[in-house]
Structure formats: structure tokens, C-alpha cells
Amino acid sequence: MPAVPAAAVEPLPAAVHAAVTVLPPFLPDDPTMWFDLIEARFACAYPHPNNGTKFFLLLNTLPPDIATNCRDVMRNCTEHATARTGNPYEAMKNAVLQFTTKPKWSCYMDLHNLPPQGDIKPSLLMAKLTNCLPPGANKDCDLFYSFFMFRMPQYLREILAATEFTCSRDMAAAADRIWDLRQSAPTVAAAALSQPRDRSSSPHRGREDRRNNGRRQQGNRRGRSQTPHHQAKFINPDNGICYFHNKFRNQAFTCGKDNYGNPCQWNGPDARSGNGASSR
């Protein structure tokens, strides 16, 4: 980190100075980020700790397994810090990073094995992909863009592929805008469906009314057509002859009865028995 000029930093009270020199816990998954955080603490402390003080603060925060693996460097740096010679903090920092930083091929494998987008925003996925890159890798190239687009839904890939981007940050921002719009669409549709429908203004209202009227008229016609058929079975009280013989005479093919089961009084021939007398 760039050094902060002493004149640009106001003196801090003793309690605040003690607080800013308490380093955060070690981050085994991202040691580079951890060193950025502790150096920000050093920059806020005034007066600034020298290299020997920073080394001892670093040594006091390192996990035992990392300190054990860097024992030879730690001993050499301890001598320089005690004698206030050299730069023991930078030497110990380089040793810790060399021991904890993943090989570049392991970083690329993590990049390859990262799952698809799921329900997170594209910018968060881009941040995860960027964190998987080894130190010094270029994240503003077509190869890295392809890793990002491969994990996007189909509709996002089609739009992003048709656009030219100069950096990965711009690509993630564009994907966020499209993703936010797509996520808000179901909410708008659900709100529209929850509104009560005004059937009087429906364009299909006239068609539905005509269909219902047609069904009622058809039902009325069926009711009217059944009435003569039902009444035809009654015997005419004037002559005691059924409807069929009254109408068709000797051409009748059937004969009716009254409600009490009494037969028709027709005695002439009809179509049921040829030219002979009717048989009941």
C-alpha cells in the first residue's frame, strides 16, 4: 500500500491508537486481502509503526501452523526487528504469501468449477470469478468473459454476446440491469392478475352474451318441440281416438293410450296391420 504522509494524518488519542493497531483475524482463503486490511490499520495509526513494530504485530496475529512453516524466515526477521535493521515486515509478508497463496493452476481449477449463477446477481458472480483468478491474471479479456457468460442464463448470454465490452465491470453492470428487469417482471404480472377483472369492459363480453342467449333460445325450442310429442299420447275425449289415428288415420304406424292406460278406440285398418283392422 502507498505510504500516507505524516503531515496528512492527525494525531490519534492513545485509546484509538491502541485499537487501530489490533489486527483483524487472519483470512486463510484470501491472505492478500488480509494484508491489505492490516496495512490500512498501520496507515491509520499515528505515529506510524516502524517495520520492526509491524513485524511483531504481524507475528502476534499469525496462526501457529503458518508461523511454524515460516520458522526460518521468522527467526531471521526477529533478529532484524530487534536490531531495527532491514525490513523484517516485508520479508515476513512475502514468506507468508508464498506459503499460503494457491498455485495458479489451482486457481484456474477453482474458476472452472465455480457453479452457475443461480439466484445471485451477475455482479456477485463476477466478483467470485475475479477472486478465483491468480495474482496478475487479466480479467478484461475474452477468455475471462467466456467464463462469466457460460454461467449466465440463455437470455442473458444472447444479449451480452451481441454487445462489446471494454472491461469485466461494464459487462457485470449490463447483466445486472437485464437481470433486475427480468426479476421484476413476475411481480408485475402477479399484481396484474390480482386486480379484479371488469367484465363489462371485456372485449369478449358481447360474444359471451350472444352465446348464452343462443343456449337459452335452443333450450326454449327443445321445450316447445317436446310438448306436442307428450300431448300426442292423450286420447281425444270427443271420439276416444289417439292423436296418431286422428291425424294419420289408416296410415298410422303407432297407437297411443291415455294417462290411465286405456287404449285408442280406432277400429279401422292402419299401417301396422296392412289393410285389416287395427290390432291392440
C-alpha positions as CSV (number, residue, x, y, z in Angstrom):
1,M,0.0,0.0,0.0
2,P,1.2,3.5,-0.7
3,A,2.5,5.3,2.4
4,V,0.5,8.1,3.9
5,P,2.4,11.4,4.6
6,A,2.7,12.1,8.3
7,A,1.5,15.7,7.8
8,A,-1.8,14.4,6.3
9,V,-2.6,12.3,9.4
10,E,-3.8,13.9,12.6
11,P,-2.5,12.5,15.9
12,L,-4.9,10.0,17.5
13,P,-5.7,9.5,21.2
14,A,-3.9,6.7,22.9
15,A,-7.0,4.5,23.1
16,V,-7.8,4.9,19.4
17,H,-4.1,4.3,18.6
18,A,-4.2,1.0,20.5
19,A,-7.5,0.0,18.8
20,V,-6.2,0.5,15.2
21,T,-3.1,-1.5,15.9
22,V,-5.2,-4.5,16.9
23,L,-5.0,-6.5,13.7
24,P,-8.1,-8.5,12.3
25,P,-8.0,-12.3,12.3
26,F,-6.1,-14.0,9.6
27,L,-8.0,-14.8,6.4
28,P,-6.7,-18.2,5.1
29,D,-8.9,-18.0,2.0
30,D,-7.6,-14.6,1.0
31,P,-4.3,-13.7,2.6
32,T,-3.6,-10.9,0.2
33,M,-6.8,-9.2,1.3
34,W,-5.8,-9.7,4.9
35,F,-2.5,-7.9,4.4
36,D,-4.3,-5.0,2.7
37,L,-6.5,-4.7,5.8
38,I,-3.7,-4.7,8.3
39,E,-1.7,-2.2,6.3
40,A,-4.8,0.0,6.3
41,R,-4.7,-0.3,10.1
42,F,-1.0,0.7,10.1
43,A,-1.7,3.7,7.9
44,C,-4.4,4.9,10.4
45,A,-2.1,4.7,13.4
46,Y,-0.1,7.8,14.3
47,P,2.7,7.8,14.8
48,H,3.1,5.2,12.2
49,P,4.7,2.0,13.5
50,N,8.1,1.2,12.1
51,N,9.0,-2.1,10.3
52,G,10.0,-3.8,13.5
53,T,6.7,-2.9,15.3
54,K,4.7,-4.0,12.2
55,F,6.6,-7.3,12.2
56,F,5.9,-8.1,15.8
57,L,2.2,-7.2,15.4
58,L,2.1,-9.4,12.3
59,L,3.8,-12.2,14.2
60,N,1.3,-11.9,17.1
61,T,-1.6,-12.4,14.7
62,L,-0.4,-15.3,12.5
63,P,-1.9,-18.7,13.1
64,P,0.5,-21.2,14.7
65,D,0.7,-23.5,11.7
66,I,1.7,-20.7,9.3
67,A,4.3,-19.4,11.8
68,T,5.7,-22.9,12.2
69,N,6.1,-23.3,8.4
70,C,7.8,-19.9,8.1
71,R,10.0,-20.5,11.2
72,D,13.4,-19.9,9.5
73,V,12.2,-16.6,8.0
74,M,10.6,-15.6,11.3
75,R,13.8,-16.1,13.2
76,N,15.9,-14.1,10.8
77,C,13.2,-11.3,10.7
78,T,13.1,-11.3,14.5
79,E,16.8,-10.5,14.7
80,H,16.5,-7.6,12.2
81,A,13.4,-6.3,14.0
82,T,15.2,-6.3,17.3
83,A,18.3,-4.6,15.8
84,R,16.0,-2.3,13.8
85,T,17.7,-3.1,10.6
86,G,16.4,-4.1,7.2
87,N,12.7,-4.6,6.5
88,P,11.5,-7.6,8.6
89,Y,7.8,-6.9,8.0
90,E,8.1,-7.1,4.2
91,A,10.3,-10.3,4.4
92,M,7.8,-12.0,6.7
93,K,4.9,-10.8,4.5
94,N,6.5,-12.3,1.4
95,A,7.1,-15.6,3.2
96,V,3.5,-15.9,4.4
97,L,2.1,-15.1,0.9
98,Q,4.4,-17.7,-0.7
99,F,3.3,-20.3,1.8
100,T,-0.5,-19.5,1.7
101,T,-1.1,-18.4,-1.9
102,K,-2.7,-21.1,-4.2
103,P,-0.8,-22.1,-7.3
104,K,-2.1,-20.6,-10.5
105,W,-3.4,-23.9,-11.8
106,S,-5.3,-24.5,-8.6
107,C,-6.9,-21.0,-9.1
108,Y,-7.9,-21.8,-12.6
109,M,-9.4,-25.1,-11.5
110,D,-11.5,-23.2,-8.9
111,L,-12.5,-20.8,-11.7
112,H,-13.6,-23.7,-13.9
113,N,-15.5,-25.5,-11.1
114,L,-17.5,-22.4,-10.0
115,P,-21.2,-23.3,-10.3
116,P,-23.7,-21.4,-12.5
117,Q,-25.4,-18.1,-11.5
118,G,-28.4,-19.5,-9.6
119,D,-30.3,-16.7,-7.8
120,I,-27.4,-14.3,-7.2
121,K,-26.9,-11.1,-9.1
122,P,-24.4,-11.3,-12.1
123,S,-22.1,-8.7,-10.4
124,L,-21.7,-11.0,-7.4
125,L,-20.9,-13.9,-9.7
126,M,-18.3,-11.7,-11.5
127,A,-16.7,-10.9,-8.1
128,K,-16.5,-14.6,-7.3
129,L,-14.8,-15.3,-10.6
130,T,-12.4,-12.4,-10.1
131,N,-11.4,-13.7,-6.7
132,C,-10.6,-17.1,-8.2
133,L,-8.0,-15.6,-10.6
134,P,-4.4,-16.0,-9.6
135,P,-2.4,-12.8,-8.9
136,G,-1.6,-10.8,-12.0
137,A,-4.2,-12.5,-14.3
138,N,-6.0,-10.4,-16.8
139,K,-9.8,-10.2,-16.1
140,D,-10.6,-7.9,-19.0
141,C,-10.2,-10.4,-21.9
142,D,-12.5,-12.5,-24.0
143,L,-11.4,-15.7,-22.2
144,F,-12.5,-14.4,-18.8
145,Y,-15.7,-13.0,-20.4
146,S,-16.5,-16.5,-21.6
147,F,-16.2,-18.0,-18.1
148,F,-18.7,-15.4,-17.0
149,M,-21.1,-15.8,-19.9
150,F,-21.0,-19.6,-19.6
151,R,-22.6,-19.4,-16.2
152,M,-25.4,-17.0,-17.3
153,P,-28.9,-18.0,-18.3
154,Q,-29.6,-18.3,-22.1
155,Y,-31.4,-15.0,-22.4
156,L,-28.5,-13.1,-20.8
157,R,-25.9,-14.8,-22.9
158,E,-27.8,-13.8,-26.1
159,I,-27.8,-10.1,-25.1
160,L,-24.3,-9.9,-23.8
161,A,-22.8,-11.7,-26.8
162,A,-24.2,-9.0,-29.1
163,T,-22.5,-6.2,-27.1
164,E,-18.9,-5.2,-27.0
165,F,-17.4,-4.5,-23.5
166,T,-14.1,-2.9,-22.6
167,C,-13.9,-4.3,-19.1
168,S,-15.5,-7.0,-16.9
169,R,-17.0,-4.4,-14.6
170,D,-19.1,-3.0,-17.5
171,M,-20.2,-6.5,-18.5
172,A,-21.4,-7.2,-15.0
173,A,-23.2,-3.9,-14.7
174,A,-25.1,-4.5,-18.0
175,A,-26.0,-8.1,-16.9
176,D,-27.3,-6.6,-13.6
177,R,-29.7,-4.3,-15.4
178,I,-31.1,-7.0,-17.6
179,W,-31.4,-9.4,-14.6
180,D,-33.2,-6.8,-12.4
181,L,-35.7,-6.2,-15.2
182,R,-36.3,-9.9,-15.6
183,Q,-36.7,-10.4,-11.9
184,S,-39.3,-7.6,-11.6
185,A,-41.4,-9.0,-14.4
186,P,-43.1,-11.8,-12.4
187,T,-44.0,-9.3,-9.7
188,V,-45.7,-7.0,-12.1
189,A,-47.6,-10.0,-13.7
190,A,-48.8,-11.2,-10.3
191,A,-50.0,-7.7,-9.4
192,A,-51.9,-7.5,-12.6
193,L,-53.6,-10.9,-12.0
194,S,-54.6,-9.9,-8.5
195,Q,-56.7,-7.0,-9.8
196,P,-60.4,-7.7,-10.1
197,R,-61.5,-8.0,-13.7
198,D,-64.1,-5.7,-15.0
199,R,-66.2,-8.0,-17.2
200,S,-68.3,-5.1,-18.6
201,S,-65.2,-3.8,-20.4
202,S,-64.1,-7.2,-21.6
203,P,-63.7,-7.4,-25.4
204,H,-65.3,-10.9,-25.2
205,R,-68.4,-9.7,-23.2
206,G,-70.6,-9.4,-26.3
207,R,-69.5,-12.8,-27.6
208,E,-70.3,-14.4,-24.3
209,D,-73.7,-12.7,-24.1
210,R,-74.6,-13.9,-27.6
211,R,-73.5,-17.5,-26.7
212,N,-75.6,-17.5,-23.5
213,N,-78.7,-16.1,-25.4
214,G,-78.3,-18.8,-28.1
215,R,-78.2,-21.5,-25.4
216,R,-81.4,-20.2,-23.8
217,Q,-83.2,-20.0,-27.1
218,Q,-82.1,-23.5,-28.0
219,G,-83.4,-24.7,-24.7
220,N,-86.7,-23.0,-25.3
221,R,-87.0,-24.6,-28.7
222,R,-86.4,-28.0,-27.3
223,G,-89.1,-27.5,-24.6
224,R,-91.6,-26.4,-27.2
225,S,-90.8,-29.4,-29.5
226,Q,-91.4,-31.8,-26.7
227,T,-94.8,-30.5,-25.8
228,P,-96.8,-31.9,-28.9
229,H,-95.0,-35.2,-28.6
230,H,-96.0,-35.5,-25.0
231,Q,-99.6,-34.5,-25.7
232,A,-99.9,-36.8,-28.7
233,K,-100.3,-39.8,-26.4
234,F,-103.5,-38.5,-25.0
235,I,-106.8,-39.8,-26.2
236,N,-109.2,-37.2,-27.8
237,P,-112.1,-37.1,-25.4
238,D,-114.5,-36.3,-28.3
239,N,-114.1,-39.6,-30.2
240,G,-111.9,-41.7,-27.9
241,I,-109.2,-41.9,-30.7
242,C,-105.5,-41.2,-30.1
243,Y,-103.5,-38.4,-31.7
244,F,-101.9,-40.7,-34.3
245,H,-105.1,-42.1,-35.7
246,N,-106.8,-38.8,-35.6
247,K,-104.1,-37.3,-37.7
248,F,-102.9,-40.2,-39.9
249,R,-106.0,-42.4,-39.9
250,N,-105.2,-45.7,-41.6
251,Q,-101.6,-44.6,-42.3
252,A,-100.7,-44.5,-38.6
253,F,-97.7,-46.7,-37.6
254,T,-98.4,-46.5,-33.8
255,C,-101.2,-46.0,-31.4
256,G,-101.4,-44.1,-28.1
257,K,-103.1,-44.5,-24.7
258,D,-104.4,-42.1,-22.2
259,N,-102.9,-41.4,-18.8
260,Y,-104.8,-44.3,-17.3
261,G,-103.6,-46.8,-19.9
262,N,-107.0,-47.1,-21.8
263,P,-106.4,-48.0,-25.5
264,C,-107.4,-46.0,-28.5
265,Q,-111.0,-46.7,-29.9
266,W,-109.8,-46.8,-33.6
267,N,-111.2,-49.9,-35.2
268,G,-110.2,-49.3,-38.8
269,P,-107.2,-50.6,-40.7
270,D,-103.8,-48.8,-40.3
271,A,-100.2,-49.2,-41.4
272,R,-99.4,-51.6,-38.6
273,S,-101.6,-54.4,-39.8
274,G,-101.9,-53.6,-43.6
275,N,-105.5,-53.2,-44.7
276,G,-107.0,-55.2,-41.9
277,A,-108.4,-54.0,-38.6
278,S,-106.0,-52.4,-36.1
279,S,-104.6,-54.8,-33.5
280,R,-104.1,-53.6,-30.0
